[in-house]
Every structure is written in C-alpha cells, then in structure tokens.
Amino acid sequence: MVKDGPMQTCSGKGHLEMNTMRTLKTLLAICLFAPALTWAASGVHLDSAPGRSGNNAALQNGAKLFVNYCLSCHGASAIRYNTLLGLGLSKEQIEANLIFTPDKIGAPMRVTMRHDEAKKWFGVTPPDLSLIARARASEDGTGADWLYTYLRGFYRDDSRPTGWNNHAFDSVGMPHVLYQLQESMTTQEYDEQVGDLVGFLVWIGEPQAGFRIKLGIGIMLFLVVLFAFSYALKKEFWKDVH
C-alpha cells in the first residue's frame, strides 16, 4: 500500500512503477490467454492442424483466403502488406491480388468494416487476428489446432441471429463466412484450404519465425565447430604438461 505523504522518494516511486508494470503484464496475459484456457476446459476435442511452415505456396493461398474472406471484418494490423514479400510474392502481385482498398503496400492490413457497424451486426467488434494463433494456444493443443477445429466446426442453427453455430465455440456471433467455399469442395479439399488459412494466421503471428529457427540452427552448428577447434587447441597447448 502506498501511504499519503508530501512527496514520494525516488526508490518508492520506482517500486510503485515496477508493481504497476507487473500488474499490467499480468492483466495482459489474462486478456490474451483466458479465452483459450476457458475453451480448453470445456473439453472440446482439437483436431491437429496440418503444418504449413516453410510452404510458401500454401501460405500464399492462405493470404488470398484471408483477404477475400476475413479482412472485411477482421484486421491484422500488426503487419503490413509489404510483410507478405517474405512469402515469395512480388510487390506487383501483392498490389494486384491482395490489396482491394486505396491503401499502399506499406500500410497495415486494416479491417475494412467500421467498428460501430461490426458491433451492431455481430454484437461485438470482431477481434484483430494478428496474434490469434498465439493467443489461442492452450494446454490441449496449439493455436493452430484451435483455429483449424473452429473453422471446420460451423453448423446450421436457426436459433442464432446469423443462422450458424459452432461446435468449438457455442453461441458464436460470427457467421460461417467460408460456407460457399465449403459447399463447392469435397471435405478433403476444404480441409486443405482451411489448413492454408490457418497456416497464414500462424505465420502473421511471427513472420520471422522461419529465419529465427534457421539462425538458431546455424548458431548451434557454429558452436559445435568452435568447440571442436577449441578442444583440439586445448589438447595441443597441454600435451607436454604432466
């Protein structure tokens, strides 16, 4: 407890700021992970999402699905369109196929729907999806597993305002935006498309993950080689010492 007084000392002020930062970090963690933990506790089975890491063709398709089916309601404002260059796309391809607004390639992937309209139609403002795969990770599976199960779990429910409900998220406010795509495909084909979309949502949560992994492997190999040379050098220096 901070007592009233004429002046805070420097150390007291610093202690208060540290406590405030810890509290804010705790609240942020709760906001991010409480939905996932609540959902995990419900006991819904999670299907394993297919891996898409390093598969640029699949991730490019996921980007196309995202801008066509998701970006009208959900943004990914933590990344910019030019981040998609990391998927092997050219500037011209991004501008021609993935930007449907007056935004430039350096602009964030912002939602096109107004927040007040979204709240009026769906009851809540659709969340930004920049970190959704990381926020939905739980003890029962990864965030990718949650998204993969969720996007394949919609079913008709006339009691809901949108006419849709979801096995993984009961009484969900979101309609089944992929239903036309699903109806035009076999189950296996639709699952592949959802896998690509989920892969893209995972990728935007950490676009540099692939580089980070390669860098980590490279550093480990360097350390192994360095150890071998160091050990050989140590033996040479100490060979005459008994």
C-alpha positions in Angstrom: 0.0 0.0 0.0 1.3 3.5 -0.8 0.7 5.9 2.0 -0.2 9.6 1.5 2.6 12.0 2.1 4.1 15.2 0.9 6.4 13.6 -1.6 7.4 10.1 -2.9 11.0 9.2 -2.6 12.8 8.1 -5.8 13.1 4.5 -4.6 9.4 4.4 -3.6 8.4 5.8 -7.0 10.5 3.2 -8.8 9.0 0.4 -6.7 5.5 1.7 -7.5 6.2 1.8 -11.2 7.6 -1.7 -11.1 4.5 -3.0 -9.4 2.3 -1.2 -11.9 4.2 -2.8 -14.8 3.9 -6.2 -13.3 0.1 -5.7 -12.8 -0.3 -4.5 -16.4 1.7 -7.6 -17.7 -0.5 -9.9 -15.6 -3.7 -8.3 -16.9 -2.4 -8.5 -20.5 -1.6 -12.2 -20.1 -5.1 -12.9 -18.6 -6.8 -11.0 -21.5 -4.8 -13.0 -24.1 -5.0 -16.4 -22.7 -8.1 -16.6 -20.6 -10.4 -17.3 -23.6 -8.1 -20.1 -24.6 -8.0 -21.7 -21.2 -11.8 -21.3 -20.8 -12.3 -23.0 -24.1 -9.8 -25.8 -23.3 -11.6 -26.5 -20.0 -14.8 -27.2 -21.9 -13.3 -30.5 -23.1 -13.8 -30.0 -26.9 -11.6 -32.2 -28.9 -9.0 -30.4 -31.0 -8.1 -31.7 -34.5 -4.4 -31.4 -35.4 -3.8 -28.6 -38.0 -1.6 -29.6 -40.9 1.8 -27.9 -40.9 2.4 -25.1 -43.4 5.7 -23.7 -42.1 8.1 -23.0 -44.9 5.4 -23.9 -47.6 5.2 -20.6 -49.4 2.7 -21.8 -51.9 0.2 -22.8 -49.2 0.9 -19.6 -47.2 0.3 -17.5 -50.3 -3.1 -19.3 -50.8 -3.8 -18.7 -47.1 -3.1 -14.9 -47.6 -5.5 -14.9 -50.5 -8.2 -16.6 -48.4 -7.6 -14.2 -45.6 -8.0 -11.0 -47.7 -11.0 -12.4 -49.5 -13.0 -13.9 -46.6 -11.6 -12.4 -43.4 -10.3 -8.9 -43.9 -13.7 -7.3 -44.4 -14.4 -7.9 -40.6 -11.0 -8.9 -39.1 -7.8 -6.9 -39.4 -4.2 -8.0 -39.0 -2.9 -4.5 -38.2 0.3 -5.7 -36.6 1.7 -6.5 -40.0 1.9 -4.5 -43.2 1.1 -5.7 -46.7 4.8 -5.5 -47.7 5.5 -8.1 -45.0 4.0 -10.6 -47.5 7.1 -10.2 -49.6 8.5 -12.7 -47.1 6.2 -15.3 -48.7 7.9 -15.0 -52.1 5.3 -12.6 -53.5 6.4 -9.6 -55.5 5.2 -6.0 -54.9 3.2 -6.2 -58.1 1.5 -9.4 -57.1 0.5 -8.0 -53.7 -0.9 -4.8 -55.1 -2.8 -6.6 -57.8 -4.2 -9.5 -55.9 -4.2 -8.8 -52.2 -5.0 -5.0 -51.8 -8.6 -4.2 -52.5 -8.6 -0.7 -50.9 -6.8 2.6 -51.6 -4.1 1.5 -49.1 -0.5 1.4 -50.2 1.7 -1.6 -49.9 3.3 -0.2 -46.8 0.0 0.2 -45.0 -1.1 -2.2 -42.1 -3.6 -4.9 -43.0 -6.5 -3.0 -41.5 -10.1 -4.1 -41.3 -12.4 -2.5 -43.9 -15.5 -2.6 -41.8 -16.3 0.1 -39.4 -16.1 -1.0 -35.7 -19.6 0.5 -34.8 -21.2 -1.3 -37.7 -19.5 -4.6 -36.8 -20.7 -4.3 -33.2 -24.2 -3.6 -34.4 -24.4 -6.6 -36.7 -22.5 -9.2 -34.6 -22.9 -7.9 -31.1 -19.2 -7.5 -30.5 -16.4 -6.0 -32.6 -14.6 -8.8 -34.4 -11.0 -9.1 -33.0 -7.8 -8.3 -34.8 -6.2 -11.6 -35.9 -2.6 -10.6 -35.8 -1.8 -12.8 -32.8 -4.9 -15.0 -32.7 -2.9 -18.2 -33.2 -0.6 -17.4 -30.3 -3.4 -16.2 -28.1 -5.5 -19.3 -28.6 -2.7 -21.8 -27.7 -3.8 -24.0 -24.7 -2.8 -27.0 -22.7 -4.8 -29.2 -25.1 -3.3 -28.1 -28.3 -1.7 -25.3 -30.3 -3.4 -22.1 -31.5 -3.3 -23.6 -35.0 -5.2 -26.7 -33.8 -7.9 -24.4 -32.2 -8.3 -22.4 -35.4 -8.4 -25.5 -37.6 -11.1 -27.1 -35.4 -13.1 -23.9 -35.1 -13.1 -23.0 -38.9 -14.3 -26.6 -39.7 -16.9 -26.7 -36.8 -19.7 -24.5 -38.1 -23.3 -25.9 -38.4 -26.7 -24.5 -39.2 -28.6 -23.2 -36.2 -31.8 -21.2 -36.8 -31.9 -20.1 -33.2 -28.8 -17.9 -33.7 -29.0 -14.4 -35.3 -26.6 -15.4 -38.1 -28.2 -18.8 -38.6 -24.9 -20.5 -37.7 -23.3 -22.0 -34.6 -20.1 -23.7 -33.9 -19.1 -27.0 -32.2 -15.9 -25.5 -30.9 -17.4 -22.1 -29.8 -21.0 -22.4 -28.7 -23.3 -19.4 -29.4 -20.6 -17.8 -31.6 -21.5 -14.5 -33.1 -19.5 -15.0 -36.3 -21.3 -16.4 -39.3 -19.8 -19.2 -41.4 -18.0 -16.9 -43.9 -16.5 -19.9 -45.7 -19.7 -21.8 -46.3 -19.8 -21.2 -50.1 -16.2 -22.3 -50.4 -17.1 -25.4 -48.3 -20.1 -26.3 -50.4 -18.1 -26.1 -53.7 -15.5 -28.6 -52.4 -15.0 -32.1 -51.1 -14.3 -32.4 -47.4 -10.7 -33.1 -48.0 -10.3 -30.1 -50.4 -12.0 -27.8 -47.9 -9.8 -29.1 -45.0 -6.7 -28.3 -47.2 -8.0 -24.7 -47.8 -8.6 -24.2 -44.1 -5.2 -25.6 -43.3 -3.7 -23.0 -45.7 -5.7 -20.2 -44.0 -4.7 -21.4 -40.5 -1.0 -21.6 -41.6 -1.2 -18.0 -42.7 -2.7 -16.9 -39.4 0.1 -18.7 -37.6 2.7 -17.1 -39.9 1.5 -13.5 -39.3 1.8 -14.0 -35.6 5.6 -14.3 -36.1 6.7 -13.7 -39.7 10.3 -14.1 -38.8 9.9 -17.5 -37.1 11.5 -19.4 -40.0 14.5 -17.1 -40.1 14.8 -17.3 -36.4 14.9 -21.1 -36.5 17.4 -21.2 -39.3 19.6 -18.7 -37.4 19.4 -20.8 -34.3 20.4 -23.9 -36.1 23.3 -22.1 -37.7 24.5 -20.7 -34.4 24.3 -24.2 -32.8 26.4 -25.7 -35.7 28.9 -22.8 -35.3 29.2 -23.6 -31.6 29.8 -27.3 -32.3 32.6 -26.4 -34.8 34.0 -23.9 -32.4 34.0 -26.4 -29.6 35.9 -28.9 -31.8 38.6 -26.4 -32.6 38.8 -25.2 -29.0 39.2 -28.7 -27.7 41.9 -29.5 -30.3 43.7 -26.3 -29.4 43.5 -27.1 -25.7 45.0 -30.6 -26.3 47.8 -29.0 -28.3 48.6 -26.5 -25.5 48.6 -29.0 -22.7 50.1 -32.0 -24.4 53.5 -31.5 -22.7 52.0 -30.9 -19.2 52.1 -33.9 -16.9 
